[in-house]
Amino acid sequence: FQSGSNAVLAAMGRGHTREKYMNIIDRVRKVVPDASISADVIVGFPGETEQDFQDTLDLMDEVVFDSVNTAAYSPRPNTPAALWTNQVSEEVKQERLKRINRLNL
């Protein structure tokens, strides 16, 4: 899902919203109640606010994943987001990564 925030998902250019993702999770759990669900999460994408991050934590709390791979955003050459001026500081990214990993235990 990468983020629980529709604003961040749109900025990332993802083709889904939080609501669409949750609908898919609900459908999977109705058909296969014991399905193992895993995900990837990126914290600190440019422009991510504390509320955006909280939306991600809330989604994780709601879904209760079996496993989650986490990473802090890092700029990649030749990508639009690498040039954006609203980069999240390394300190904030690391703090958010610690928080999300505590929830992920």
Stockholm file with secondary structure:
# STOCKHOLM 1.0

chainA/1-105         FQSGSNAVLAAMGRGHTREKYMNIIDRVRKVVPDASISADVIVGFPGETEQDFQDTLDLMDEVVFDSVNTAAYSPRPNTPAALWTNQVSEEVKQERLKRINRLNL
#=GR chainA/1-105 SS CBCSCHHHHHHHTCSCCHHHHHHHHHHHHHHCTTCCCEEEEEECCTTCCHHHHHHHHHHHHHHCCSEEEEEECCCCTTCGGGGCSCCCCHHHHHHHHHHHHHHTC
#=GC SS_cons         CBCSCHHHHHHHTCSCCHHHHHHHHHHHHHHCTTCCCEEEEEECCTTCCHHHHHHHHHHHHHHCCSEEEEEECCCCTTCGGGGCSCCCCHHHHHHHHHHHHHHTC
//
